[in-house]
Amino acid sequence: MTMKHSNPALVGGVGGSLSDAILALVAGAVETLWTWQNRADTRASLSTLDRRLMADIGVTEDMVKDEIAKPFWRA
């Protein structure tokens, strides 16, 4: 038995491109949110480093202060 769909988005018609665009938009938003969360987590971790650990990874206290002062949306 074959079923017919009246919604073009379900069969890849004209609405399919709109569905693809919405999916791409949502995927982009999710990726952006993940990036922002990753930056916030990384900066929180940086804020816990002592001077010895900063020296081990080759950064100065000023570099860490500058990095953790950035808002999560700024690279």
N, C-alpha and C positions, 0 to 999 in steps of 0.2 A: 504494500500500500504506500503510495506517495502522498506526502503532505505538501500543500502549497502554503506559502507564507505571504501575507498581504503586506508585511513590513519590508521595504527594500533593503533596510540595513541588515536584515537576517539572511538575505540571499546575495549580498555583495553588490547591490544596486547602487543607485546614486547616494543613498544614505550611508553606504559602506565607507565612503571617503570621510564623511562626517564622523562616523564611529571610530575610524582610524585616527582622525585628528584629535578626538576626545581622549582616546587611549594614549596617544603620544603626549598630550598635555598632562594627563594624570601621571604618566611614567616620569616625565620631566619634573613635575612637582615633587614626587616621591624621592627622586634622586637629589633634588635640591635640599629637601628636608634632611635626608641622610647626610649630605655634605655638611650642613649647618650643625647637626648633632655631633658629627665627628670632630669638627673644629672646636666646638664647645668642650667636648671631652678631652681633647688633646691639650687645650689651653688650661683646663682644670688640672690635668696631670702635670703640666709644666710648672704650675704655681706651687706644687709641692716639692720641687727639687731643691736640694741644698747646694751650696757653692761647689762642693766636691763633685757632685753628680753633673752639675752644669759644665764644669771643666772637663769631665769625662766625655761629654757629648760635643764639646767644642763651642759652647755658647756662653755669653757673659750674662751677668745679672741684669744689665740694662737691656740686652736683647730679649730676655725672658719677660721683663716688665713691659716692654713695647708690644710683644706678641700677646700677652694676656690682657692688655688694655683694649685690644681690638674687639669690636662687636662680632658676634658669631657669623654674621653675613659677609664680613670683609675677609678676603684672602690674605 
